Structures are given as C-alpha cells and as structure tokens.
Amino acid sequence: MKTNYTDIVNVNAIGNAENPIALNAILKMADDEQLVPSKQNRERVLFIGIDVQQDFMDNGALGVPGAHGDVARMTRFLYDHMDQISNIAVSIDTHAPHQIFHPCWWIDENGSNPAPYTAITLADLDSGRWRAVINPIASRDYVAHLEQDGKKTLCIWPYHCIQGTFGCALENQFSNMVYFHSVAKKAVVQRLVKGQDPLSEMYGVIRPEYDTKGYINLDFLNKIEHYDKIVIAGEAKSHCVLESIRQMLEYYETRPEITHKIYILEDCMSPIPGFEAATDQTFADFKKKYQVNIVKSTDRILS
C-alpha cells in the first residue's frame, strides 16, 4: 500500500461532526493504489459493518461505551487486509421520531412520555401504566408477540439515527476506510438500510423483530453463502450485531459449511451497559452450536 493508514483515518476524529480528511483526497489516493480488483480475488471475503454510525459512538445519542476504540481497530483491520477483502456491506439503522421504540409513541396516565431505557411489557399495557398514542391495537399486538416469541422486551430508546441527521450517518473515519476500499478494489459498497417500520424494532439486518408481512432479506442471505469468509463487526454487540448474527445462523442452521465461514471480531464491537453477561453467553452458545469463529482483529484469519 502506498497510502498510509493515517492518510485515511484520524483516530482522534472518530465520532466527531467534522471530518478533517477530505473524501475527495482519500478517493484520489485510493484510485492511485491500482490494487487487483476485488472480482479477481482468489479467496472471496465479505466484511459486514453493522450500524457503525455516529449516534452509536461513545458520545452519540445512543452511545455505546467503547465504540471509538472499536472503530479504530476496525479501520486498522480493513487497512491491513485491504487487498484480501473482496466486498464490504454496511447496515444503516434509519428511523423517524414516531416509531414504537421512541418516547413520543407512549404516554402514561398523566400524559408523560417514558424515559429512555424504559421497558414496556404487556402487563404494563393491560394495567394502563403505558398507552400507545398511535395505533394502540397494533402496538399491543407487537408487544404481545415479542413476549410470545421470547424476544427482547420492548425497550424505549433515546431518539437516534433519525433519517437525514448527522447521527444517522456512517461514522466518518469508518466511512473514509470503507469508501477507500470501494475505489481501490473497484467494489461497490452494499448498503443495508433497516429500521424504518414504525411498528417494529429491527435490530438484525435480515428481518424485523416482528411484522405481519414476514419480511426477510433473502437477497443478502443468498449472497453470503458465495463467500469463503464472512467477517462481522459493529455496534452494539448486545443488540444489532447479536441479532444480525443470530438471524444469519438460524437461516443456515442446517448448513454448517456456511456458518463455519463466519468470523466475529470480538474486539471491534461493544455491548450496551447492562447486557454484558447475557451477550457473552449468547456468543458462547453461537460458537458451540454453529462453530462460528470468534476472533480478534489482530488474529491471522485472512490469507
């Protein structure tokens, strides 16, 4: 590589509103690299960056402690394996204020909205503790199905990743590296926009937690199996990363030759506080049941 890591990434600017490195300069350097195009890679490697967005950085609206360090390690991994990585896919959590997991959807008997991180259960709805101000019948149906299907309890999150805002954007230094790779390797970045259904959470990139239409991103699932290795990192480990991986593993649960190709960069993701123990147990279960590879970004996993 003719271009230095520090020409692409300024680690001190991770999570900042201003990107001190001009994208046009970065992409000119990428074009000058003249790397072998990704379609000519003998080993096909897909990197999936899940919700590496400004609002999930340490100081973001729904900040994940440790995210800045995760991005530094993630971008270093991408730089060190620039030529081996064939393609990059990024998920982009995208919301509006009026969604079932945001405060303005609910009120109590005094007309007050719930505070962020409030859990809302079916018992809360039936007792009148909380009431949906928008589509109450469908809202109750959603909460009931979460409990019936053993999903995560509905959590009220801070307003985050509102479409068109700074917080919804890819983190700027991660974005620098992703688009550098795109131009240097002549590989189009795949964007997985998720989370726009007002009546469902969508932690995973494959499907919402529950919806009446049964949406599933089969197009992306079917692309995965054509890669030799799938490397996954992002935020938050306890929610969007975990559920994305779970959805992929459940889809391919009878095909260990696919699940064994998944590599999880454990040092490039962090959990939301309070979910650490459950998250670690779930990842341990993934490794035992599906033989996924849980590794560090410094491990030698790409040839």
SERO-4910 file (N, C-alpha, C, O; in steps of 0.05 Angstrom, whole numbers):
BEGIN
 pado doro    nc1    nc2    nc3   cac1   cac2   cac3    cc1    cc2    cc3    oc1    oc2    oc3
  Met    A     17    -24      0      0      0      0     18     25      0     35     28     17
  Lys    A     12     42    -19     27     68    -20     15     88      0     30    106     10
  Thr    A    -10     85      6    -24    104     24    -21     94     53    -26     71     58
  Asn    A    -14    112     71    -11    105     99    -39    104    112    -58    118    103
  Tyr    A    -41     89    133    -66     87    149    -75    115    158    -98    122    156
  Thr    A    -55    131    167    -62    158    178    -70    177    156    -80    199    162
  Asp    A    -65    171    131    -75    187    109   -105    184    105   -118    201     93
  Ile    A   -115    161    115   -143    155    111   -159    159    137   -182    168    135
  Val    A   -148    153    160   -162    153    185   -147    171    205   -123    169    209
  Asn    A   -162    189    218   -152    205    240   -167    194    265   -190    201    269
  Val    A   -153    178    281   -167    165    303   -177    185    324   -196    180    338
  Asn    A   -165    209    325   -174    229    344   -200    242    335   -213    256    350
  Ala    A   -208    237    310   -233    249    299   -256    230    299   -278    236    289
  Ile    A   -252    205    309   -274    186    309   -297    196    325   -294    205    348
  Gly    A   -321    196    313   -345    206    326   -350    235    324   -371    245    332
  Asn    A   -330    250    313   -333    279    311   -351    287    288   -354    272    269
  Ala    A   -363    310    290   -381    320    269   -364    328    244   -374    325    222
  Glu    A   -340    338    249   -324    347    226   -303    326    219   -289    316    237
  Asn    A   -302    320    194   -282    301    184   -258    317    174   -260    331    154
  Pro    A   -235    315    187   -212    331    179   -198    322    154   -180    336    143
  Ile    A   -206    299    144   -193    288    119   -214    290     96   -236    278     98
  Ala    A   -206    303     75   -225    308     53   -229    281     37   -210    268     30
  Leu    A   -254    274     33   -260    249     19   -249    249     -9   -240    228    -18
  Asn    A   -250    271    -23   -240    271    -50   -210    265    -51   -201    252    -69
  Ala    A   -195    275    -31   -167    268    -29   -163    239    -24   -145    226    -35
  Ile    A   -179    227     -6   -177    199      1   -183    182    -24   -168    163    -29
  Leu    A   -203    188    -39   -211    172    -62   -191    175    -85   -188    156   -101
  Lys    A   -177    198    -87   -156    201   -107   -133    182   -100   -122    169   -117
  Met    A   -126    181    -74   -104    163    -66   -113    133    -70    -96    117    -78
  Ala    A   -138    128    -65   -148    100    -69   -145     92    -98   -137     70   -104
  Asp    A   -152    110   -116   -151    104   -145   -122    100   -153   -116     84   -171
  Asp    A   -104    115   -141    -75    113   -148    -62     87   -138    -41     79   -148
  Glu    A    -76     73   -120    -64     48   -109    -62     26   -131    -43     11   -131
  Gln    A    -81     25   -149    -81      5   -171    -79    -23   -160    -63    -39   -169
  Leu    A    -96    -29   -140    -97    -56   -129   -112    -75   -148   -126    -66   -166
  Val    A   -108   -101   -144   -122   -120   -160   -152   -117   -155   -160   -117   -131
  Pro    A   -169   -115   -175   -198   -112   -170   -209   -136   -154   -200   -158   -156
  Ser    A   -229   -130   -137   -239   -150   -119   -250   -175   -133   -247   -197   -122
  Lys    A   -261   -172   -157   -272   -195   -171   -250   -215   -179   -256   -238   -186
  Gln    A   -225   -207   -177   -203   -225   -183   -191   -238   -158   -173   -255   -161
  Asn    A   -201   -232   -134   -191   -245   -110   -197   -275   -111   -219   -283   -117
  Arg    A   -176   -290   -105   -180   -319   -105   -198   -328    -82   -216   -344    -85
  Glu    A   -193   -317    -58   -209   -322    -35   -230   -299    -33   -222   -276    -32
  Arg    A   -255   -306    -32   -276   -286    -31   -283   -280     -2   -292   -297     13
  Val    A   -278   -255      7   -282   -246     34   -302   -223     35   -298   -203     21
  Leu    A   -322   -226     52   -342   -204     56   -339   -193     84   -339   -208    103
  Phe    A   -336   -167     86   -336   -154    112   -363   -140    116   -371   -125     99
  Ile    A   -376   -146    139   -401   -133    145   -398   -115    169   -391   -124    191
  Gly    A   -402    -89    165   -400    -70    187   -429    -62    195   -443    -50    179
  Ile    A   -436    -70    219   -464    -66    228   -467    -40    244   -455    -37    265
  Asp    A   -483    -23    234   -491      2    247   -468     18    259   -468     27    281
  Val    A   -447     21    242   -424     37    251   -431     66    244   -421     78    225
  Gln    A   -448     77    261   -460    104    256   -454    123    279   -448    115    301
  Gln    A   -456    149    272   -449    169    291   -464    167    318   -453    171    339
  Asp    A   -490    161    317   -506    161    342   -498    138    360   -506    138    383
  Phe    A   -483    118    350   -475     96    367   -446     99    377   -436     81    391
  Met    A   -433    121    370   -407    126    381   -409    134    411   -431    141    420
  Asp    A   -388    134    425   -388    138    454   -404    163    462   -419    163    482
  Asn    A   -401    185    446   -415    210    453   -440    214    436   -450    237    435
  Gly    A   -451    193    424   -474    196    407   -500    195    423   -500    192    447
  Ala    A   -522    198    409   -549    199    422   -555    173    436   -568    173    457
  Leu    A   -546    150    425   -549    124    438   -521    112    439   -515     91    428
  Gly    A   -504    126    454   -475    120    454   -469     92    466   -481     85    487
  Val    A   -452     78    453   -442     52    463   -414     55    474   -396     60    458
  Pro    A   -410     53    500   -383     57    511   -364     37    498   -368     13    498
  Gly    A   -342     48    488   -322     31    475   -323     32    445   -305     21    432
  Ala    A   -343     46    434   -346     46    405   -323     59    390   -315     51    368
  His    A   -311     80    402   -289     94    389   -265     75    385   -253     74    364
  Gly    A   -259     60    406   -237     41    403   -244     19    383   -226      9    369
  Asp    A   -269     11    383   -277     -9    363   -272      1    335   -263    -15    318
  Val    A   -279     26    329   -276     37    302   -246     39    295   -238     33    273
  Ala    A   -230     46    315   -201     47    310   -190     20    302   -175     18    282
  Arg    A   -198     -1    316   -189    -28    310   -201    -38    284   -188    -52    268
  Met    A   -226    -31    279   -240    -40    255   -227    -28    230   -222    -42    210
  Thr    A   -221     -2    231   -209     11    207   -181      1    203   -172     -1    180
  Arg    A   -166     -6    224   -140    -17    222   -141    -45    209   -125    -52    192
  Phe    A   -161    -60    217   -165    -87    205   -171    -84    175   -159    -99    159
  Leu    A   -188    -66    167   -194    -62    139   -170    -53    124   -165    -61    101
  Tyr    A   -154    -35    135   -130    -26    122   -110    -49    119    -98    -53     97
  Asp    A   -105    -64    140    -85    -85    139    -93   -108    120    -76   -122    110
  His    A   -119   -110    114   -129   -132     96   -143   -120     72   -161   -132     60
  Met    A   -134    -96     64   -146    -82     41   -148   -100     16   -169   -101      3
  Asp    A   -127   -113     10   -126   -129    -15   -141   -155    -13   -151   -165    -33
  Gln    A   -143   -166     12   -156   -192     15   -186   -190     17   -200   -209     10
  Ile    A   -197   -167     26   -226   -164     28   -238   -158      1   -230   -138    -12
  Ser    A   -256   -174     -7   -269   -171    -33   -290   -150    -33   -291   -133    -51
  Asn    A   -308   -151    -14   -331   -133    -13   -337   -125     16   -331   -139     35
  Ile    A   -350   -101     18   -358    -91     44   -388    -85     42   -398    -73     23
  Ala    A   -403    -94     63   -431    -87     66   -434    -72     92   -421    -79    112
  Val    A   -450    -51     92   -455    -36    117   -485    -34    121   -500    -28    103
  Ser    A   -493    -38    146   -521    -33    153   -524     -5    164   -506      6    177
  Ile    A   -547      8    158   -552     35    166   -579     36    180   -600     36    167
  Asp    A   -579     37    207   -603     40    222   -616     67    216   -602     88    217
  Thr    A   -641     67    209   -654     92    199   -682     95    210   -699     77    206
  His    A   -686    116    225   -712    119    239   -725    146    235   -713    165    224
  Ala    A   -750    148    245   -764    173    248   -771    176    277   -770    156    292
  Pro    A   -778    200    287   -785    202    315   -808    184    323   -808    172    345
  His    A   -829    183    307   -853    167    314   -850    138    306   -859    129    285
  Gln    A   -835    124    323   -833     95    320   -837     82    347   -833     95    368
  Ile    A   -845     57    348   -855     45    372   -835     43    395   -843     40    418
  Phe    A   -809     46    389   -788     45    409   -778     72    417   -759     74    432
  His    A   -791     94    408   -784    121    416   -804    132    436   -827    124    436
  Pro    A   -796    151    453   -813    161    474   -840    172    466   -860    167    479
  Cys    A   -842    186    443   -867    200    436   -889    181    428   -912    190    425
  Trp    A   -883    155    425   -903    136    418   -921    129    441   -944    119    438
  Trp    A   -912    134    466   -925    124    490   -930    147    510   -915    166    511
  Ile    A   -952    145    525   -956    163    548   -966    147    572   -978    125    569
  Asp    A   -962    158    596   -974    146    620  -1000    160    626  -1010    176    610
  Glu    A  -1012    154    649  -1038    166    656  -1037    196    660  -1058    209    659
  Asn    A  -1013    207    663  -1010    236    666  -1003    249    639   -999    274    638
  Gly    A  -1001    233    618   -994    244    592   -965    248    587   -956    261    568
  Ser    A   -948    236    605   -919    238    603   -908    215    586   -917    193    587
  Asn    A   -887    221    571   -873    201    555   -854    185    573   -844    196    593
  Pro    A   -849    160    566   -830    144    582   -801    155    578   -794    165    556
  Ala    A   -785    152    598   -757    159    596   -742    138    579   -751    115    578
  Pro    A   -721    146    565   -705    127    551   -696    104    569   -691    107    593
  Tyr    A   -695     80    558   -688     55    571   -710     43    588   -706     24    603
  Thr    A   -734     55    587   -757     43    600   -765     18    585   -767     17    560
  Ala    A   -770     -4    600   -781    -29    588   -811    -28    589   -823    -21    610
  Ile    A   -824    -35    568   -853    -36    567   -863    -65    561   -855    -76    541
  Thr    A   -879    -75    580   -888   -103    578   -918   -103    571   -932    -83    572
  Leu    A   -928   -127    565   -957   -130    560   -973   -124    585   -994   -112    584
  Ala    A   -962   -131    608   -975   -125    634   -977    -95    638   -997    -85    649
  Asp    A   -957    -80    629   -958    -51    632   -981    -39    615   -994    -20    623
  Leu    A   -985    -51    591  -1006    -41    574  -1034    -48    585  -1052    -31    585
  Asp    A  -1037    -72    595  -1063    -81    605  -1070    -67    631  -1094    -64    638
  Ser    A  -1050    -58    646  -1055    -45    672  -1060    -15    667  -1069     -1    686
  Gly    A  -1054     -5    643  -1057     24    638  -1033     40    645  -1033     65    643
  Arg    A  -1011     27    653   -987     42    661   -976     57    637   -968     80    639
  Trp    A   -977     45    613   -969     58    588   -991     54    567  -1003     33    566
  Arg    A   -994     74    550  -1014     73    529  -1002     84    503   -990    105    503
  Ala    A  -1006     69    482   -996     79    456  -1014    101    445  -1039     98    445
  Val    A  -1003    123    437  -1019    145    426  -1023    141    396  -1039    155    384
  Ile    A  -1008    123    384  -1010    117    355  -1016     87    352  -1001     71    363
  Asn    A  -1037     80    338  -1043     53    331  -1042     34    356  -1025     16    356
  Pro    A  -1058     38    376  -1056     23    401  -1061     -7    397  -1049    -23    411
  Ile    A  -1079    -14    378  -1085    -43    375  -1060    -58    364  -1052    -79    374
  Ala    A  -1048    -46    343  -1024    -59    331  -1001    -57    350   -984    -75    351
  Ser    A   -999    -37    367   -978    -34    386   -980    -56    407   -959    -69    414
  Arg    A  -1004    -61    417  -1008    -83    436  -1001   -110    423   -989   -127    436
  Asp    A  -1009   -114    399  -1004   -138    384   -974   -143    382   -964   -166    385
  Tyr    A   -959   -122    377   -930   -124    375   -917   -133    401   -901   -151    402
  Val    A   -924   -119    423   -913   -126    449   -921   -154    457   -904   -169    468
  Ala    A   -945   -162    451   -954   -189    457   -937   -210    441   -930   -231    452
  His    A   -931   -205    416   -916   -224    400   -887   -225    409   -874   -246    408
  Leu    A   -876   -202    418   -849   -203    429   -847   -223    453   -829   -239    454
  Glu    A   -867   -221    471   -867   -238    494   -873   -267    486   -861   -286    496
  Gln    A   -891   -271    468   -899   -297    459   -876   -312    445   -872   -336    449
  Asp    A   -860   -297    429   -838   -308    414   -812   -308    430   -791   -317    419
  Gly    A   -812   -299    455   -788   -299    471   -767   -279    462   -743   -283    466
  Lys    A   -776   -257    450   -758   -236    440   -750   -218    463   -760   -220    486
  Lys    A   -732   -199    457   -725   -179    477   -750   -162    484   -767   -157    467
  Thr    A   -753   -154    509   -774   -137    517   -772   -110    503   -750   -101    498
  Leu    A   -795    -99    496   -794    -73    482   -780    -52    500   -788    -48    523
  Cys    A   -759    -40    489   -744    -20    504   -748      7    490   -746      9    466
  Ile    A   -753     27    506   -755     54    495   -726     66    494   -713     70    514
  Trp    A   -718     71    469   -691     81    465   -691    112    462   -711    123    455
  Pro    A   -669    125    468   -667    153    461   -671    157    431   -665    139    415
  Tyr    A   -682    179    423   -685    185    395   -657    182    382   -638    194    391
  His    A   -655    166    361   -629    161    349   -632    154    320   -653    144    311
  Cys    A   -610    159    305   -609    152    276   -633    162    261   -644    149    244
  Ile    A   -641    187    267   -664    199    253   -655    206    224   -635    219    220
  Gln    A   -671    196    206   -663    199    177   -657    228    170   -671    246    177
  Gly    A   -634    231    157   -626    257    148   -609    273    167   -599    295    161
  Thr    A   -605    262    192   -590    277    212   -561    266    213   -555    245    202
  Phe    A   -544    282    226   -516    274    229   -513    247    243   -496    231    236
  Gly    A   -531    242    262   -529    217    278   -534    192    261   -525    170    269
  Cys    A   -548    195    239   -555    172    222   -532    164    204   -531    142    192
  Ala    A   -513    183    200   -492    178    181   -472    157    191   -469    153    215
  Leu    A   -458    144    172   -436    127    179   -416    143    194   -411    167    188
  Glu    A   -403    131    214   -381    145    229   -361    153    208   -354    138    190
  Asn    A   -351    178    210   -335    189    188   -309    176    182   -301    174    158
  Gln    A   -294    166    202   -268    153    197   -272    125    186   -257    116    169
  Phe    A   -292    111    196   -300     86    184   -308     89    155   -301     74    138
  Ser    A   -324    110    150   -333    116    123   -309    121    105   -309    112     82
  Asn    A   -289    136    115   -265    141     99   -253    114     89   -246    112     65
  Met    A   -250     95    107   -237     70    100   -255     53     82   -245     40     63
  Val    A   -281     53     87   -299     37     71   -298     47     42   -297     30     23
  Tyr    A   -299     73     38   -300     83     10   -272     82     -3   -270     81    -27
  Phe    A   -251     84     13   -225     79      2   -223     51    -10   -214     48    -32
  His    A   -232     32      6   -232      4     -5   -249      2    -30   -241    -11    -49
  Ser    A   -272     15    -30   -290     13    -53   -277     22    -79   -279      8    -99
  Val    A   -262     44    -78   -249     54   -102   -224     38   -107   -218     31   -130
  Ala    A   -208     32    -87   -182     18    -91   -187    -10   -102   -171    -19   -118
  Lys    A   -208    -23    -93   -213    -51   -102   -235    -53   -123   -243    -75   -131
  Lys    A   -245    -30   -132   -267    -29   -152   -290    -47   -144   -299    -65   -159
  Ala    A   -299    -42   -119   -321    -58   -107   -342    -40    -96   -336    -23    -79
  Val    A   -366    -43   -105   -388    -26    -96   -396    -33    -67   -400    -57    -62
  Val    A   -399    -14    -50   -407    -18    -22   -437    -25    -22   -453    -11    -35
  Gln    A   -445    -47     -8   -473    -54     -6   -484    -41     20   -473    -45     41
  Arg    A   -505    -26     17   -518    -13     40   -544    -28     47   -561    -33     30
  Leu    A   -546    -34     72   -569    -49     83   -584    -29    101   -578    -28    125
  Val    A   -604    -15     90   -619      4    105   -641    -11    121   -655    -27    109
  Lys    A   -642     -6    147   -661    -21    164   -673     -3    185   -663     19    190
  Gly    A   -696    -13    196   -707      1    219   -728     22    213   -734     39    230
  Gln    A   -740     22    188   -759     43    181   -788     36    187   -805     53    185
  Asp    A   -794     11    194   -821      3    201   -829     16    228   -815     11    248
  Pro    A   -850     33    228   -857     47    254   -867     28    275   -866     34    299
  Leu    A   -876      4    267   -888    -15    286   -870    -38    294   -880    -58    304
  Ser    A   -844    -36    289   -827    -58    298   -798    -48    301   -789    -30    287
  Glu    A   -785    -59    321   -756    -56    322   -744    -73    300   -756    -92    291
  Met    A   -720    -66    292   -705    -82    272   -676    -82    280   -660    -67    268
  Tyr    A   -669    -98    300   -641    -99    308   -624   -113    286   -603   -102    278
  Gly    A   -633   -136    277   -618   -151    257   -621   -140    229   -640   -126    223
  Val    A   -602   -146    212   -602   -136    184   -620   -153    166   -626   -145    144
  Ile    A   -629   -176    176   -644   -194    159   -674   -190    161   -688   -192    141
  Arg    A   -685   -186    185   -714   -183    188   -720   -167    213   -703   -166    231
  Pro    A   -744   -155    215   -752   -141    239   -758   -161    261   -759   -185    257
  Glu    A   -760   -151    286   -767   -168    308   -794   -182    304   -797   -206    310
  Tyr    A   -813   -167    293   -838   -179    286   -853   -161    267   -854   -136    271
  Asp    A   -864   -172    246   -883   -156    230   -903   -175    217   -897   -199    214
  Thr    A   -925   -165    208   -946   -182    198   -941   -191    169   -954   -210    160
  Lys    A   -921   -179    156   -916   -187    128   -894   -208    126   -890   -220    104
  Gly    A   -880   -213    147   -859   -234    147   -835   -227    129   -824   -244    116
  Tyr    A   -827   -201    129   -805   -193    112   -779   -207    120   -773   -209    144
  Ile    A   -763   -215    101   -737   -226    106   -719   -219     82   -727   -222     59
  Asn    A   -695   -210     87   -676   -201     66   -662   -226     54   -639   -231     59
  Leu    A   -677   -240     37   -666   -264     25   -644   -258      5   -625   -274      2
  Asp    A   -645   -235     -7   -625   -227    -27   -597   -227    -14   -578   -237    -24
  Phe    A   -596   -214     10   -570   -213     24   -562   -240     35   -539   -248     33
  Leu    A   -581   -254     46   -575   -281     56   -563   -299     35   -544   -314     40
  Asn    A   -575   -298     11   -565   -315    -10   -538   -307    -21   -524   -324    -33
  Lys    A   -531   -282    -18   -504   -273    -26   -483   -283     -7   -460   -289    -16
  Ile    A   -489   -286     18   -470   -293     38   -456   -320     32   -432   -323     35
  Glu    A   -472   -339     23   -462   -366     20   -441   -368     -2   -427   -389     -4
  His    A   -439   -348    -19   -420   -349    -41   -392   -339    -33   -374   -338    -50
  Tyr    A   -389   -331     -8   -363   -322      2   -349   -344     16   -361   -362     28
  Asp    A   -322   -342     16   -306   -362     31   -305   -355     61   -303   -373     78
  Lys    A   -305   -329     66   -305   -320     94   -323   -295     97   -324   -278     79
  Ile    A   -337   -294    119   -354   -270    125   -344   -259    152   -346   -273    173
  Val    A   -334   -235    152   -323   -222    176   -343   -201    186   -352   -184    170
  Ile    A   -350   -202    212   -371   -184    222   -361   -168    246   -347   -178    263
  Ala    A   -368   -142    246   -361   -124    268   -383   -102    269   -399   -100    251
  Gly    A   -383    -86    290   -402    -64    291   -413    -58    319   -402    -67    339
  Glu    A   -435    -44    319   -448    -36    344   -478    -41    344   -490    -41    322
  Ala    A   -491    -46    365   -479    -54    390   -478    -84    391   -495    -98    381
  Lys    A   -457    -94    404   -453   -123    405   -478   -137    417   -485   -159    409
  Ser    A   -490   -124    437   -513   -137    451   -539   -136    436   -557   -151    444
  His    A   -541   -120    416   -567   -117    402   -564   -121    372   -570   -143    362
  Cys    A   -556   -101    357   -557   -104    328   -537   -123    317   -543   -138    298
  Val    A   -513   -125    329   -494   -145    319   -504   -173    327   -504   -191    310
  Leu    A   -511   -176    352   -520   -202    361   -544   -213    345   -544   -236    336
  Glu    A   -564   -196    341   -588   -205    327   -583   -209    297   -595   -227    285
  Ser    A   -565   -194    285   -558   -198    257   -545   -226    254   -552   -241    236
  Ile    A   -526   -232    272   -513   -258    270   -532   -280    276   -532   -301    263
  Arg    A   -549   -277    296   -569   -297    303   -587   -304    278   -592   -327    272
  Gln    A   -596   -283    264   -613   -287    241   -599   -301    219   -611   -318    206
  Met    A   -574   -295    214   -558   -310    194   -555   -339    202   -558   -357    185
  Leu    A   -548   -344    227   -543   -371    236   -568   -388    236   -568   -411    228
  Glu    A   -591   -376    244   -616   -391    243   -624   -398    215   -635   -420    210
  Tyr    A   -619   -380    196   -626   -386    168   -609   -409    157   -619   -426    142
  Tyr    A   -583   -410    165   -565   -430    155   -559   -452    176   -538   -465    175
  Glu    A   -577   -456    195   -571   -474    217   -566   -503    208   -553   -518    222
  Thr    A   -577   -511    186   -573   -539    176   -550   -540    156   -545   -561    144
  Arg    A   -535   -518    154   -513   -518    135   -488   -508    149   -480   -484    146
  Pro    A   -475   -525    164   -451   -517    179   -428   -507    161   -410   -493    170
  Glu    A   -428   -516    136   -407   -506    118   -410   -476    113   -390   -463    104
  Ile    A   -433   -465    118   -437   -436    116   -431   -423    142   -415   -403    143
  Thr    A   -442   -432    164   -439   -419    190   -409   -419    199   -401   -401    213
  His    A   -394   -440    190   -366   -441    198   -349   -420    184   -326   -416    191
  Lys    A   -360   -408    163   -346   -387    149   -348   -360    162   -336   -340    152
  Ile    A   -364   -358    183   -368   -332    197   -347   -327    217   -341   -344    234
  Tyr    A   -335   -303    216   -314   -294    235   -324   -269    249   -330   -249    236
  Ile    A   -325   -270    275   -336   -248    291   -312   -234    305   -298   -246    320
  Leu    A   -308   -208    299   -286   -193    310   -294   -183    338   -306   -161    340
  Glu    A   -288   -198    358   -298   -191    385   -287   -166    397   -298   -154    415
  Asp    A   -264   -157    386   -252   -131    396   -260   -107    379   -249    -86    382
  Cys    A   -280   -111    361   -290    -90    345   -320    -86    349   -334    -79    330
  Met    A   -329    -91    373   -357    -88    380   -359    -86    410   -344    -98    424
  Ser    A   -378    -71    420   -382    -67    448   -412    -69    455   -429    -61    438
  Pro    A   -419    -79    479   -447    -81    486   -458    -56    499   -443    -39    509
  Ile    A   -484    -53    499   -498    -32    515   -496    -41    544   -501    -64    550
  Pro    A   -488    -23    562   -485    -30    590   -510    -43    602   -532    -34    597
  Gly    A   -505    -64    618   -527    -78    630   -533   -104    616   -548   -121    626
  Phe    A   -523   -108    591   -528   -131    575   -504   -149    571   -504   -167    555
  Glu    A   -482   -143    586   -457   -157    581   -458   -187    585   -450   -202    568
  Ala    A   -468   -196    608   -468   -224    614   -485   -240    595   -476   -261    585
  Ala    A   -509   -231    589   -527   -245    571   -515   -246    543   -517   -266    528
  Thr    A   -502   -224    535   -489   -223    508   -467   -243    506   -465   -258    486
  Asp    A   -449   -244    526   -427   -263    526   -436   -291    525   -425   -308    511
  Gln    A   -458   -297    539   -469   -325    539   -480   -332    512   -476   -354    502
  Thr    A   -493   -313    499   -505   -318    473   -483   -323    452   -486   -341    436
  Phe    A   -462   -308    453   -440   -312    434   -426   -339    439   -418   -352    420
  Ala    A   -423   -346    464   -412   -373    471   -430   -395    459   -420   -415    450
  Asp    A   -456   -391    461   -475   -410    450   -472   -412    420   -473   -433    408
  Phe    A   -469   -389    407   -465   -388    378   -440   -405    370   -441   -421    351
  Lys    A   -419   -401    385   -394   -416    378   -398   -446    382   -388   -461    365
  Lys    A   -411   -454    403   -415   -482    409   -434   -495    389   -429   -517    379
  Lys    A   -457   -482    383   -477   -494    367   -471   -492    337   -476   -511    322
  Tyr    A   -460   -470    328   -457   -465    299   -427   -465    290   -422   -463    266
  Gln    A   -409   -468    309   -380   -469    302   -371   -443    288   -353   -444    271
  Val    A   -383   -421    296   -373   -395    285   -345   -390    298   -338   -401    318
  Asn    A   -330   -372    285   -304   -365    294   -304   -338    309   -310   -318    297
  Ile    A   -298   -338    334   -297   -313    350   -267   -307    353   -252   -321    367
  Val    A   -259   -285    340   -230   -278    338   -226   -249    345   -245   -234    350
  Lys    A   -200   -242    345   -193   -214    349   -183   -203    322   -175   -218    304
  Ser    A   -185   -176    319   -177   -164    294   -148   -167    287   -140   -164    264
  Thr    A   -132   -174    307   -103   -178    303    -96   -207    296    -73   -213    290
  Asp    A   -116   -225    298   -111   -253    292   -107   -256    261   -117   -241    246
  Arg    A    -92   -277    254    -87   -282    226   -110   -299    215   -109   -324    217
  Ile    A   -130   -287    203   -153   -302    194   -156   -300    163   -171   -316    152
  Leu    A   -142   -282    150   -143   -279    121   -116   -285    109    -95   -276    119
  Ser    A   -116   -300     88    -91   -308     75    -81   -286     56    -60   -289     43
***
